[in-house]
Amino acid sequence: MADPNALAALDVFADGTVTPAQDLELAPAAGAAYRWLHFDMQDTDLAGWMSAHLPPIPASAMMQTETRPRSNVFDEGVLINLRGVNLNAGAAVDDMVSLRMWMTDELLITARFRRLFAIEELREKAEAGQAAPSPAALVTLICEGLTDRIEDVSLRLEDQADGLEDALLDHQALDPTVLAATRRKAIRLRRHIIPSRNAMHVLASPEVPQIGPIESALMRENANRMDRSVEEIVAVGDRLTALADQMDAINANRIGRNSYVLSIVAAIFLPLGFLTGLFGMNVGGLPWTEWKHGFAVVSIVMGVIGLGLYLLFRARKWF
């Protein structure tokens, strides 16, 4: 069985320095605090390696094509699935990137399908000799990096909602496609951020023995920040729904008002149309057909009727 090509394989020492791992076994090198293995999920050799090195349930869960954010504690370690916003060039931020992790006291395995900037930043720091002192501390920093970027996206989404509301209050026309796209973004972010928040709350709880009190306190702070981001995104979704309802109401009122005006105009011209149709019949006996003032008299009568109906409708405040 061929080993996968690790994106990073590092033995981390207590002082934060690292050395490249000489193999892809789970045990760290002598004297190292722990080993960090980072993989690309698209590596075809990864599934076999996971099956050979991890317990069956975590190995299967790590390799699932579709995952839901969660944290599950096993006797051998902790399985963590999280989602991060997609900041890759040309990608939509709401097309969130899955991050799978397996953590023990001396090991952290991370795997992703697409590039995650939170992971890349920590890998660069580790290679520069500033690695986290333990797997739990590294997971805490990963969660912090994911939370930072989710907060930025949620704040930008809130600014977009503010702009749409201000435009509607200023009686500016809103593009329905922009509103729909923003609502879709809020829905997709909420779908993955809420379970990610819940997974962080599990990691902050005492039921995870691999996470000490300091990391647990930091994880609680990350979870609380995620709570705030979730509340912002949920509020944005509600505000955008209210905006859509208000736009529908404005359009319905506009259509109703226009229809009402057309109905008034039709009511005024209905008797006039009757008269023109009556005098337009090509039969004998029509009055004033030979009188030179007949057309003027009929026109005056029609004008008086039209003006009278207009004044009647205005007096009744029908428009």
N, C-alpha and C positions, 0 to 999 in steps of 0.2 A: 504494500500500500504506500503510495507516494504522499509525502507531507505537503500541506498547502504552503503557499508563499505568504508568510506573515508580513503585513504592512509595518509592524513593529514587534520586536521580540527583545524585551529588556529585562535584565536583572537589576532590581532597584535596591540600593543600600540605605541604611538608616539615616545617613547624612544627606540624602537626596541625589547622590551620584548614581550613575547607571553604567552598566557594561552590556554590550550585545549578548543575548543568550546564544549559547553554542548549539542548542538543539531546541526542539519544540516539546520537550517533556514538561510536566506540570510542576515539578519541584524546582525551586530556585537554586542558583549556584551557591556554593559554600560561602557563608558569611553574608549573603544577601537577605534583605528583609522579605522580599517577595518578588514574583515574576509577573510581568505584564505582557500578554500576548494579544495583539490586535490584528484582526483578519478582515478580508473582503469576502462578503457572503457569496459573491459570484464565482469564487474559486471552486472549481469542480471537485477538488480533492478535500475540501473542508468537511463535507458531510461524513466521509469515512473516518477522518481524524477525530471529529467530535464523538462519533460512536465508539471509537476505540479508547478515548481518554476520559469521557464524562459519564456519569450515571445515565441510564436509559432515558428517563423522563426529561432531565435538563438537556441532554444531547438532542432529543427529538424537538423540544421546544425551541432550542437555539436555531434550528434549521428550518422552521416553518416559514412558508412563503408569506402568509398573512398572519400578523400577530396583533395582539391587543396589549397596550401598556399594563404592566402588572409587576408585583414583587412577590415571589414565593420562596418560603424558607424550607430547605431540605436538611436532612441530617448531615449531608456532605458539604453544603454550601447554600448560597442564595442565588436564585435565578431572577434577573431583573430585565424587563423589557420597557424601554422608554421611547418617546418620540421627540425629535427636534425639528425646528423649522428649517425649511430647505432654502439655504442662502447661496446655492450654487448658481453660476451664471446661466441666465435664460430660464431658470426654474421658478415656479410659483411657490411662494413661502408657505402656502397652506398645503402643498403636496409634501407632507411631513416625512422625515427620514427616520426609519426604525433603527434603534440601537439595542442590541442584545448583549447582556453581560452575565458572566458566571463568576461569583466571588467566593473565595475561601479565605482563611487566615493568611495564606502565603501565595495566593494566586488571584489574578484578575484577567479574565478573558473578555475581550470586547469584539464585537463583529457588527458590520454595517453593510448595507447595499450601496449607498452613495456617500460621498464625502460629508463629514460633519465637522464644522469649524471648531466646535467645542473640544472635540477629540484632538484635532490637529494642533490646536494651541497648546494643549497639555503635553502632547508628544514632543513638541518643539522645546518646551520648558524642561521636560525630563532629559532630553538629549543634551540640553545646556547645563545639566547638573542641578536642576531645581525640581526634582520629582517629589511627589507626595510620599510621606514616610510609610504609608500602609495602604493595602487595597481599599479599606474603608474610607481613608482620607482621599484617595484618588476618585472613588465613586462619588464622594461628596462634592469634589471639585467638578466632576463631569456634570452632576446635577445642577451645580451653580452656573456653569457655562450654558447649559441648555436653558435654564431659567432666565438668565440675562437676555438671551436672544429672543425668547418668547415674550418677555416684558417689552422689549423694543418693538416687536411686531404688534403687540396688543395696543401699545401707545399710538403707533402709527395708524392702526385701524380706528382707534378712538378719534384721532384727528380727522380722518376721512369722514367719519360719521358727523363730526362737528361741521365740517365744510358743507356736507349735503344738507344738514339742518339749516345752516345759515343761508344757503342758496334758496331753499324753499321759503324761509321767512322773508327773504328779500324779493319774493315773487319771481325768482328766476326759474326758467324751465330746466328740469332735471332730466338727464338722459336715463331712461329706464334700464338700459343695459349696464350702466355704471352702478346703479343701485343694486341690480340683481347680482352683479359680480362681487360687490362688497358683501352682500348678505351671504353669498355662497362661501366666500372666504371665512367669514365669521363662523358659519356652521361647521365647516371642515376643521377649522382650528379647535373649536369647542369639542368636537367629536374625539380628538386625540389628547387634548390638554387635560380634560377632566380626569380620565383614567391615569394619565401620567402624574397628576397631582396626587391622586389616591395612592399610587405606587410609592411616591416619596413619603407620604404619611406612614405607610407600612415600614419603610426603611428607618424612619425616625422613632419607631415604637420599640419597646424593650424586647419584643419577640425575635429580633434579629441579633443573635449573640456575636456575630462578626463585627458589629458596629458598636464602638465604645461610646461613653457618655459625651465626649467632646464632639465627635462626628455626629452623634445623634442630635445634639443641640443645633449644630450647623444644618443638618438635614431638615430639622423642624423649621428653621428659618427659610430654607429653600421651599419647603412645602407651603409655608405661609405666603411667600411671594407668589407662588403658583396659584394659591387661593385668590390673591388679588387680581392676577391676570385672568383667571377664569371668570371672576365677577365682572371685570371690564369687558371681556368678550361676550359674556351673556347679556350684559347691559347694552352693548353695541348691537347685538342681534335684536333685542327688544326694540331699541330705538329705530333701527332700520325697518323693522316690521311696522312700527307706528308711522314712519315716513311713507312706506308703501301704501298703507291704509289711507293716509292723508292725501297722497297723490291721487289715489283712486277716488276719494271723496271729492277732491277739487275737479277732477275730470268729469265725474258724474254730475256735479253741480253745473259745470260749464255746459255739458251736453243738455241737461235738463233746462237750463236757462235759455239756451239757443232754441230748443224744441218749443219752449213756452212762447218765445217771441214769434217763432214761425206760426204757432197756433193762433196767436193774436192777429197776425197779419192775414192768415187764412180766414179768420172769422170776419175781419173787416171786408175782405174782397169777396166773400161768399155771396152776399146779396148783389154786389156789383157784377159779379160773374153771371148771376141769375138774370139780371137786367140785360146785360150784353147778349146773353144767349137768347133771351126772349125776343129782343128787337132784331136779333140776327136771323130769325127764322124767315125762310123764303116763302111765305104764304100771303095771301091777300088779306086785307082788313087791318093791317098794321097801321096805327095812327101816325100822323105827321110824316109819312113817307114822301108826300109831295110838298110839304111845308118847308120853306127855306130855313126857318129857325128851329126845326125839329131836333137836329143834332145838338145844337147849343143847349136847348132845354133839357134834353136827356142827360147831357154831360153835367149840367148844373145840378140836376136832381141826384145824379150819382155822386157828385162831389159832396153835396149836402149829406147824403146818407153815410158816406165814408167818414166825413168829419164828425157827424153825430155819433157814430159808433166809436170812433176814437175817443171823443170826449166822455162817452158813457163808460168805457173801459177804464179811462183815467180816473173818473169820479169814483168808480168802484175799487180803485187801487189794484186792478188786475195786473198792472205792469208799471 
